[in-house]
Amino acid sequence: MDQTKDTKAPEVASVTVYPKNISRDPSSPLEDSLEAQQSSPPVYHIFTRSRKLEMVMIVSIAAIFSPLSSNIYFPALGAISRDLHTSMALTTLTITIYMIVQGIAPTFWGSISDSSGRRPVFIGTMIVYIVANIALGVSTNYGELMAFRALQAAGSAATISIGAGVIGDITTSAERGSLVGIFGGVRMLGQGVGPVFGGLLAQYLGFRSIFWFLTICAGASLLIILVLLPETLRSIAGNGTVPLHGLQKPWLYYITGQPDTEEGAEPDLKKSTITLRTVFAPLRFLREIDVFITLFFGSIVYTVWSMVTSSTSDLFEQTYNLSTLEVGLTFLGNGFGCMSGSYTIGYLMDYNHRVTEREYCERHNYPPGTRVNLKTHPDFPIETARMRNTWWITILFIVCVAVYGVSLRTHLAVPIILQYIIAYCSTGIFTINSALVIDLYPGASASATAVNNLMRCLIGAAGVAAAQPMIDALGPVYTFVLLAGITLVLFPLLWVETKYGPGWRLARHRRLNGPRASYGE
C-alpha cells in the first residue's frame, strides 16, 4: 500500500524481504504474521472503485480547463493578430506567458493543497480562473490580453496537480495507472474539442466569446465541486472514515450525511502547516537524480509536441489556405491522440504493474498472486513497472516528428494523422511520468505533480517562443528534423532511469528514513 507518514516525503514501512536463495519456514511465527498481513491487508481507502471513478471524473472535468484554455485559443491566433493589430510573433507570446504561469502557479498551489487540503484550493483556483475569463472577455488591448492570460493560467493550471493529489490520496500504485489514464484522457477532451469550439466561436462571434464560454463552463464545474467533492487529503480525511467539517465538507453531505464515518476516527498522517518553506518545498524534488531525469525527458517531449501544436495555425493557414473554423477542425487529430494516448497507456500501466509483480514474486519465492508495492516492499522496481513501454512510444514519436515537416508538402490528411500519432505518444509519456512521480512521492503527490508541470511548462514556453523564429529561419522540414534529433540524443536517459533509478530511490529512502528498513537483493 502507498500510505505515507507525512506530506513532505514518502514514509515507507520497514518490512522483511526474503532473498530468493533463502527458503522460508511456513511454521515460523514471522512467516505466519507476514502471510496473514498479505492475505488480509488493511484497507487503504474506504471508497469503492465506482466512488473513486466518480471522484476522478469530477477532478478530471476541473482539470480540463488547463489544456482547454490553451488549445481553444490556437485557432483564434490569426483573428486576434488582426483585431489587435499585432504581429503573429507577438500574438504567440500570449501562449508563452500562459505556459510560463501555467508552470509556476501549481508549484505553490500544489504545496498548499498538500498542507491545507485539496478542496479549498480547488475552490479558490476555480474562482481565480472565472474572474480572469470575465476580464479577458472585456479586454480591449494587447496589454490587457497578456496580463489576464497570465491570471487565467494561474487559476486553471493548478487543477491538474491538485487532481493528481486527489488520486494519490485515494489509490494504491496497483490501481493508480488506469485512474491516472482516465484522469489524463478526460482532461485531454479539452485538447480534442477545444480548438473546434475556438474556431467556431472566433469565426462567428469574435475571439472574446471564447472567454465567456469558458466562464460559463468553469462556473458549472465549480458548482459540481462544491456539491459533490469531499476532502481527500489523508492528514485531514484519513482513509475516508474521518468526519469532515466546514470547507472540507461537500454540500451533499449536509443533506445525506457523510457515509462510512467512524466515531473517533483520526487522520493517519500528521497535518503540516503552511510556511514559506512548504510553498517552495516542491523545488527540492529536482535535486533527486531519478526525479530530475524523468521530468527533464518528459519536458523535452512536451516541448516538441507544443512546438508542433502552436505552429499549426500559421502553417496550415499558409500552406492549405484554411479559414479559422477549418484550422480549428484540423486540431481534432491532435486532441483525440491526446485522449486515446492517456487512456490506453493508463490501462497498459496497470497490466505492466501486474507483470512486474509476478516477476518480483518469482524472484523472491513469494506465493503466486501475492500483491506487492512500494509500501509493503520498498525494493519493488516501480520504474520498470511504469516504463516497460516507454522505449517504443518514444521511437514512434521521434520518427513522426522527423517526417512531420515533409508531410506539409503533401495532402492535408497526412500531417493531421502524424499529429494524432505525435499527440498519442507524447501524452503516453506524460501519463507514465505522472504516475511514476506520484509513486516516488505519494505523500506529496500534488507538489510532485506541480514540479512536473513546472519543468514541462517552462521548457515548453521557451520552445513555443522559439518555434516561429526557427521555422522562419530553417523552414518546417529542417525545424522538425532538428527537434526529432534532439529527442533522439536524449533517448538514453530512459535506459539510465530504468537501470539506476531503483538504486537512487532506495538510497533516498535510507537517507530520509534512516537504517530502519532492510531490502532483499
Wavefront OBJ file of the C-alpha trace (Angstrom):
o trace
v 0.000 0.000 0.000
v 1.080 3.593 -0.656
v 0.058 5.018 2.704
v 2.511 7.684 3.874
v 3.517 9.267 7.150
v 3.850 12.935 6.269
v 3.165 15.202 3.359
v 6.728 16.290 2.662
v 8.376 12.995 1.861
v 7.155 9.444 1.457
v 7.334 7.373 4.601
v 7.723 3.689 3.867
v 7.162 0.969 6.417
v 10.018 -1.327 7.366
v 9.436 -4.827 6.064
v 11.430 -8.008 5.741
v 12.056 -9.145 2.171
v 13.299 -12.689 1.633
v 16.128 -13.194 -0.841
v 15.392 -15.800 -3.443
v 18.122 -18.156 -2.245
v 16.648 -18.454 1.275
v 13.815 -20.913 1.771
v 11.059 -19.815 4.118
v 9.819 -21.846 7.045
v 5.995 -21.999 6.920
v 5.894 -22.781 10.654
v 7.795 -19.623 11.563
v 5.737 -17.121 13.579
v 7.241 -14.328 11.499
v 6.163 -16.164 8.360
v 2.645 -16.662 9.712
v 2.453 -12.961 10.505
v 3.684 -11.990 7.065
v 1.282 -14.309 5.275
v -1.599 -13.064 7.404
v -0.700 -9.497 6.518
v -0.598 -10.405 2.819
v -3.928 -12.253 2.950
v -5.746 -9.522 4.909
v -4.151 -6.161 4.120
v -5.581 -3.136 5.913
v -7.942 -1.007 3.854
v -6.076 1.895 2.236
v -9.285 3.797 1.488
v -12.941 3.026 2.127
v -14.185 4.391 -1.199
v -15.358 1.730 -3.637
v -13.957 1.535 -7.141
v -17.078 3.220 -8.532
v -16.810 6.031 -5.969
v -13.154 6.547 -6.875
v -14.096 6.688 -10.558
v -16.746 9.291 -9.760
v -14.199 11.447 -7.935
v -11.648 11.038 -10.720
v -14.270 12.249 -13.183
v -15.017 15.320 -11.028
v -11.360 16.364 -10.775
v -10.792 15.485 -14.447
v -13.594 17.822 -15.529
v -11.984 20.597 -13.485
v -8.573 19.764 -14.981
v -9.999 20.113 -18.495
v -9.674 23.879 -18.201
v -5.883 23.904 -18.223
v -5.463 22.345 -21.707
v -8.811 23.732 -22.905
v -7.834 27.335 -22.148
v -4.656 26.885 -24.148
v -5.995 24.946 -27.116
v -9.323 26.702 -27.617
v -7.166 29.757 -28.235
v -4.970 28.380 -31.046
v -7.401 28.715 -33.993
v -8.112 32.337 -32.985
v -4.475 33.486 -33.168
v -4.905 34.919 -36.657
v -8.121 36.716 -35.709
v -6.522 38.136 -32.545
v -3.496 39.332 -34.519
v -5.731 41.161 -36.997
v -8.165 42.527 -34.392
v -5.478 43.917 -32.073
v -3.167 44.961 -34.951
v -0.199 42.939 -33.671
v 2.210 40.591 -35.413
v 1.805 36.820 -35.237
v 5.050 36.610 -33.235
v 3.655 38.969 -30.564
v 0.336 37.148 -30.543
v 2.149 33.850 -29.999
v 3.778 35.378 -26.918
v 0.366 35.249 -25.220
v 0.743 31.462 -25.430
v 4.243 31.734 -23.976
v 3.125 33.823 -20.974
v 0.273 31.391 -20.383
v 2.698 28.454 -20.330
v 5.153 30.226 -18.007
v 2.495 30.953 -15.395
v 0.967 27.525 -16.046
v 4.275 26.070 -14.919
v 4.935 28.317 -11.931
v 1.491 28.604 -10.296
v 0.887 24.890 -9.497
v 4.177 24.729 -7.610
v 2.668 26.996 -4.965
v -0.936 25.765 -5.182
v 0.207 22.123 -5.018
v 2.262 22.548 -1.865
v -0.583 24.484 -0.223
v -3.036 21.701 -1.095
v -0.633 19.138 0.409
v -0.885 21.103 3.666
v -4.365 22.637 3.867
v -6.402 20.265 1.712
v -7.447 19.654 -1.880
v -10.971 21.027 -1.753
v -10.272 24.614 -0.518
v -7.527 25.084 -3.108
v -9.745 23.656 -5.853
v -12.450 26.173 -4.980
v -10.012 29.082 -4.741
v -8.280 28.411 -8.042
v -11.565 27.979 -9.891
v -12.747 31.368 -8.614
v -9.494 32.971 -9.823
v -9.990 31.314 -13.210
v -13.567 32.575 -13.565
v -12.538 36.152 -12.685
v -9.720 36.014 -15.261
v -12.063 34.872 -18.025
v -14.523 37.677 -17.277
v -11.647 40.170 -17.508
v -10.473 38.658 -20.799
v -13.992 38.895 -22.172
v -13.951 42.672 -21.741
v -10.272 43.257 -22.646
v -9.639 45.878 -25.319
v -5.881 45.856 -25.989
v -2.819 43.624 -26.203
v -1.520 44.535 -22.725
v -4.779 43.526 -21.037
v -4.831 40.309 -23.029
v -1.313 39.401 -21.844
v -1.989 40.252 -18.190
v -5.288 38.406 -17.883
v -3.994 35.398 -19.815
v -1.388 35.091 -17.057
v -4.122 35.285 -14.404
v -6.168 32.722 -16.340
v -3.210 30.326 -16.287
v -2.711 30.902 -12.541
v -6.257 29.700 -11.923
v -6.531 26.826 -14.380
v -3.102 25.191 -14.226
v -3.303 24.140 -10.583
v -6.309 21.905 -11.247
v -4.049 19.231 -12.760
v -1.657 18.956 -9.813
v -4.482 19.069 -7.259
v -6.447 16.454 -9.213
v -3.364 14.240 -9.224
v -3.146 14.820 -5.480
v -6.699 13.532 -5.036
v -5.843 10.378 -6.999
v -2.710 9.868 -4.890
v -4.805 10.214 -1.723
v -7.327 7.507 -2.537
v -5.398 4.902 -4.575
v -2.535 2.426 -4.292
v 0.093 2.040 -7.019
v -1.535 -1.193 -8.260
v -4.774 0.599 -9.245
v -3.346 4.047 -9.928
v -2.266 3.523 -13.537
v -5.744 3.174 -15.018
v -7.158 6.034 -12.924
v -4.291 8.336 -13.905
v -5.006 7.300 -17.500
v -8.691 8.162 -17.138
v -7.746 11.452 -15.472
v -5.488 12.328 -18.380
v -7.935 11.096 -21.014
v -10.900 13.081 -19.688
v -8.966 16.281 -19.187
v -7.478 15.904 -22.656
v -11.004 16.138 -24.013
v -10.238 19.855 -23.913
v -7.315 19.156 -26.206
v -9.633 17.466 -28.691
v -12.736 19.633 -28.811
v -11.235 22.926 -27.632
v -9.860 24.069 -30.992
v -13.137 23.187 -32.716
v -15.111 25.360 -30.282
v -12.431 28.033 -30.568
v -12.669 28.095 -34.341
v -16.479 28.237 -34.272
v -16.669 30.971 -31.640
v -13.894 33.108 -33.145
v -15.306 32.900 -36.661
v -18.948 33.686 -35.850
v -18.924 35.577 -32.508
v -15.418 37.008 -32.243
v -12.489 35.762 -30.206
v -13.725 37.337 -26.940
v -16.707 34.965 -26.968
v -14.192 32.191 -26.205
v -13.676 33.613 -22.721
v -17.398 33.947 -21.978
v -17.820 30.301 -22.998
v -15.041 29.308 -20.571
v -16.645 31.384 -17.796
v -19.944 29.509 -18.104
v -18.264 26.075 -18.205
v -15.996 26.858 -15.243
v -18.974 28.031 -13.197
v -20.699 24.693 -13.781
v -17.547 22.786 -12.785
v -17.163 24.844 -9.599
v -20.751 24.031 -8.643
v -20.072 20.287 -9.083
v -17.013 20.556 -6.824
v -18.942 22.450 -4.145
v -21.765 19.900 -4.138
v -20.001 16.545 -4.616
v -16.234 16.602 -3.978
v -15.169 15.747 -0.391
v -11.765 16.473 1.093
v -9.324 13.598 0.450
v -6.017 14.790 1.940
v -5.051 11.981 4.286
v -3.842 14.307 7.039
v -7.422 15.658 7.167
v -9.727 12.893 5.884
v -7.635 9.791 6.647
v -8.882 6.806 4.645
v -12.341 8.346 4.281
v -13.679 7.493 7.749
v -12.808 10.820 9.422
v -15.831 13.169 9.728
v -15.435 16.300 7.594
v -16.349 19.821 8.640
v -16.514 23.317 7.206
v -14.975 23.921 3.782
v -13.753 20.299 3.589
v -17.331 19.023 3.624
v -19.266 18.898 0.296
v -22.752 20.388 0.279
v -24.273 16.971 -0.458
v -23.133 15.652 2.930
v -25.246 18.295 4.675
v -28.297 16.611 3.109
v -27.395 12.905 3.090
v -24.833 12.768 5.866
v -21.266 11.508 5.383
v -21.253 7.759 4.671
v -18.850 5.278 6.315
v -17.644 7.652 9.027
v -16.325 6.167 12.253
v -16.770 7.796 15.643
v -13.414 8.975 16.909
v -11.588 8.225 13.635
v -8.347 10.153 13.303
v -6.295 11.052 10.221
v -3.492 8.584 9.539
v -0.997 11.348 8.787
v 0.102 14.389 10.741
v -1.183 17.649 9.301
v 1.549 20.061 8.259
v 1.376 23.824 8.449
v 1.768 26.222 5.542
v 5.051 28.113 5.675
v 7.287 29.758 3.122
v 9.361 26.585 3.234
v 6.390 24.363 2.375
v 5.499 26.617 -0.545
v 8.954 26.227 -2.076
v 9.424 22.641 -0.861
v 8.421 21.033 -4.207
v 11.506 22.545 -5.842
v 13.627 20.228 -3.682
v 12.378 17.279 -5.710
v 14.532 18.466 -8.607
v 17.655 17.669 -6.568
v 16.835 13.964 -6.789
v 18.575 12.474 -9.838
v 15.854 9.969 -10.748
v 13.109 12.595 -10.450
v 15.080 15.121 -12.484
v 15.807 12.664 -15.312
v 12.158 11.591 -15.508
v 10.889 15.168 -15.560
v 13.562 16.507 -17.908
v 12.995 13.927 -20.625
v 9.227 14.350 -20.350
v 9.696 18.112 -20.629
v 11.636 17.765 -23.897
v 8.874 15.603 -25.373
v 6.278 18.115 -24.145
v 8.235 20.988 -25.708
v 8.492 19.318 -29.102
v 4.786 18.476 -29.062
v 3.933 22.063 -28.016
v 6.001 23.450 -30.885
v 4.126 21.214 -33.321
v 0.778 22.314 -31.890
v 1.448 26.053 -31.537
v 2.738 26.338 -35.115
v -0.276 24.555 -36.597
v -2.497 27.607 -37.145
v 0.058 29.640 -39.089
v 1.471 26.688 -41.071
v -1.920 25.296 -42.068
v -3.362 28.713 -42.951
v -0.402 29.462 -45.216
v 0.072 26.000 -46.687
v -3.547 24.950 -47.223
v -5.310 28.365 -47.239
v -7.743 27.411 -44.448
v -10.278 29.559 -42.590
v -10.303 29.944 -38.790
v -13.005 27.299 -38.430
v -11.191 24.877 -40.745
v -7.969 25.351 -38.776
v -9.893 24.502 -35.612
v -11.125 21.268 -37.154
v -7.572 20.211 -38.044
v -6.749 20.102 -34.322
v -9.074 17.129 -33.867
v -6.283 14.720 -34.761
v -4.036 16.179 -32.074
v -6.816 16.263 -29.488
v -8.030 12.717 -29.930
v -4.449 11.499 -29.999
v -4.036 13.016 -26.525
v -7.227 11.399 -25.248
v -6.560 7.914 -26.601
v -2.891 8.013 -25.598
v -3.654 8.822 -21.975
v -6.493 6.317 -21.692
v -4.817 3.293 -23.320
v -1.384 3.829 -21.768
v -3.019 4.160 -18.351
v -4.558 0.704 -18.572
v -1.335 -0.662 -20.063
v 0.499 0.580 -16.975
v -1.831 -1.418 -14.710
v -1.096 -4.525 -16.786
v 2.645 -3.820 -16.626
v 2.411 -3.420 -12.854
v 0.870 -6.908 -12.553
v 3.567 -8.395 -14.789
v 6.302 -6.768 -12.706
v 4.632 -8.008 -9.505
v 4.635 -11.566 -10.837
v 8.308 -11.347 -11.811
v 9.195 -9.880 -8.417
v 7.360 -12.670 -6.581
v 9.095 -15.340 -8.653
v 12.465 -13.725 -7.952
v 11.831 -13.706 -4.189
v 9.977 -17.058 -3.945
v 6.678 -15.476 -2.889
v 3.439 -17.411 -3.435
v 1.737 -16.725 -6.805
v -0.768 -13.894 -6.588
v 1.000 -12.040 -3.759
v 0.329 -8.306 -4.128
v 3.374 -6.112 -3.623
v 4.039 -2.406 -3.988
v 6.379 0.281 -2.706
v 4.714 0.452 0.697
v 4.990 -3.228 1.527
v 8.226 -3.837 -0.398
v 10.431 -0.743 -0.824
v 12.707 -2.525 -3.321
v 9.816 -3.209 -5.735
v 11.060 -1.940 -9.153
v 8.332 0.623 -9.813
v 10.489 2.231 -12.523
v 10.369 -0.982 -14.549
v 6.644 -1.382 -13.906
v 5.909 2.086 -15.266
v 8.441 2.360 -18.093
v 8.180 -1.023 -19.832
v 6.675 0.535 -22.966
v 8.318 3.951 -22.983
v 11.014 2.917 -25.451
v 8.727 2.048 -28.391
v 6.463 5.028 -27.698
v 9.473 7.347 -27.843
v 10.862 5.804 -31.039
v 7.498 6.215 -32.767
v 7.334 9.814 -31.545
v 10.800 10.621 -32.926
v 10.039 9.136 -36.350
v 6.737 11.023 -36.710
v 8.266 14.356 -35.671
v 11.132 13.861 -38.130
v 8.787 13.455 -41.109
v 6.168 15.994 -39.981
v 7.765 18.929 -41.808
v 7.951 16.966 -45.069
v 4.294 15.938 -44.680
v 3.231 19.591 -45.032
v 4.098 19.279 -48.732
v 1.520 16.511 -49.156
v -2.236 16.174 -48.666
v -3.703 17.825 -45.539
v -4.684 14.416 -44.132
v -1.042 13.336 -43.747
v 0.103 15.979 -41.220
v -3.186 15.561 -39.322
v -2.561 11.806 -38.996
v 1.013 12.485 -37.895
v -0.283 14.978 -35.319
v -2.543 12.235 -33.960
v 0.409 9.854 -33.537
v 2.678 12.559 -32.083
v -0.025 13.522 -29.575
v -0.709 9.853 -28.731
v 2.956 9.173 -27.996
v 3.669 12.395 -26.120
v 0.583 12.022 -23.915
v 1.516 8.393 -23.270
v 4.905 9.554 -21.992
v 3.228 12.271 -19.868
v 0.884 9.678 -18.344
v 3.758 7.355 -17.470
v 5.766 10.227 -15.985
v 2.798 11.481 -13.950
v 2.147 8.068 -12.416
v 5.854 7.495 -11.692
v 6.276 10.868 -9.984
v 3.247 10.160 -7.772
v 4.761 6.750 -6.949
v 8.092 8.327 -5.996
v 6.417 10.913 -3.736
v 2.957 9.555 -2.799
v 2.678 11.685 0.351
v 3.210 14.885 -1.627
v 1.616 13.889 -4.920
v 0.172 17.331 -5.688
v 3.530 19.013 -5.066
v 5.408 16.424 -7.121
v 2.955 16.805 -9.999
v 3.288 20.576 -9.734
v 7.070 20.316 -10.163
v 6.465 18.074 -13.165
v 4.195 20.760 -14.587
v 6.717 23.499 -13.728
v 9.582 21.955 -15.654
v 7.427 20.973 -18.629
v 5.772 24.360 -18.987
v 8.904 26.483 -18.554
v 10.891 24.493 -21.108
v 7.791 24.266 -23.308
v 7.276 28.031 -23.132
v 10.842 28.579 -24.341
v 10.211 26.154 -27.188
v 6.957 27.817 -28.227
v 8.647 31.239 -28.192
v 11.424 29.859 -30.424
v 9.157 27.885 -32.779
v 8.186 30.675 -35.159
v 11.723 32.127 -35.470
v 13.090 28.619 -36.092
v 10.512 27.909 -38.784
v 11.203 31.296 -40.396
v 14.964 30.659 -40.381
v 15.170 26.920 -41.177
v 11.822 26.104 -42.747
v 9.384 23.480 -41.415
v 11.310 20.470 -42.777
v 14.636 21.146 -41.051
v 12.993 22.548 -37.911
v 11.164 19.327 -37.118
v 14.093 17.121 -38.140
v 16.201 19.091 -35.649
v 13.591 18.615 -32.902
v 13.454 14.876 -33.591
v 17.252 14.758 -33.412
v 17.314 16.476 -30.005
v 14.831 13.927 -28.661
v 16.904 11.071 -30.098
v 20.077 12.355 -28.410
v 18.287 12.354 -25.030
v 16.685 8.925 -25.578
v 19.368 7.082 -23.485
v 18.050 8.870 -20.374
v 15.220 6.325 -20.345
v 17.725 3.483 -20.016
v 19.589 5.370 -17.266
v 16.364 5.808 -15.262
v 15.353 2.159 -15.631
v 18.852 0.904 -14.790
v 19.851 3.196 -11.921
v 16.537 4.698 -10.775
v 15.725 1.949 -8.224
v 19.122 2.367 -6.566
v 18.735 6.136 -6.330
v 15.232 5.728 -4.908
v 16.347 3.220 -2.256
v 19.282 5.453 -1.312
v 16.859 8.343 -0.889
v 14.628 6.154 1.282
v 17.548 5.273 3.573
v 18.573 8.918 3.736
v 15.063 10.088 4.659
v 14.142 7.222 6.986
v 17.443 6.056 8.467
v 18.693 2.443 8.613
v 15.333 1.026 9.742
v 14.430 -0.782 6.529
v 16.118 -3.843 5.066
v 15.988 -4.778 1.411
v 16.320 -8.028 -0.443
v 18.590 -8.368 -3.433
l 1 2 3 4 5 6 7 8 9 10 11 12 13 14 15 16 17 18 19 20 21 22 23 24 25 26 27 28 29 30 31 32 33 34 35 36 37 38 39 40 41 42 43 44 45 46 47 48 49 50 51 52 53 54 55 56 57 58 59 60 61 62 63 64 65 66 67 68 69 70 71 72 73 74 75 76 77 78 79 80 81 82 83 84 85 86 87 88 89 90 91 92 93 94 95 96 97 98 99 100 101 102 103 104 105 106 107 108 109 110 111 112 113 114 115 116 117 118 119 120 121 122 123 124 125 126 127 128 129 130 131 132 133 134 135 136 137 138 139 140 141 142 143 144 145 146 147 148 149 150 151 152 153 154 155 156 157 158 159 160 161 162 163 164 165 166 167 168 169 170 171 172 173 174 175 176 177 178 179 180 181 182 183 184 185 186 187 188 189 190 191 192 193 194 195 196 197 198 199 200 201 202 203 204 205 206 207 208 209 210 211 212 213 214 215 216 217 218 219 220 221 222 223 224 225 226 227 228 229 230 231 232 233 234 235 236 237 238 239 240 241 242 243 244 245 246 247 248 249 250 251 252 253 254 255 256 257 258 259 260 261 262 263 264 265 266 267 268 269 270 271 272 273 274 275 276 277 278 279 280 281 282 283 284 285 286 287 288 289 290 291 292 293 294 295 296 297 298 299 300 301 302 303 304 305 306 307 308 309 310 311 312 313 314 315 316 317 318 319 320 321 322 323 324 325 326 327 328 329 330 331 332 333 334 335 336 337 338 339 340 341 342 343 344 345 346 347 348 349 350 351 352 353 354 355 356 357 358 359 360 361 362 363 364 365 366 367 368 369 370 371 372 373 374 375 376 377 378 379 380 381 382 383 384 385 386 387 388 389 390 391 392 393 394 395 396 397 398 399 400 401 402 403 404 405 406 407 408 409 410 411 412 413 414 415 416 417 418 419 420 421 422 423 424 425 426 427 428 429 430 431 432 433 434 435 436 437 438 439 440 441 442 443 444 445 446 447 448 449 450 451 452 453 454 455 456 457 458 459 460 461 462 463 464 465 466 467 468 469 470 471 472 473 474 475 476 477 478 479 480 481 482 483 484 485 486 487 488 489 490 491 492 493 494 495 496 497 498 499 500 501 502 503 504 505 506 507 508 509 510 511 512 513 514 515 516 517 518 519 520 521
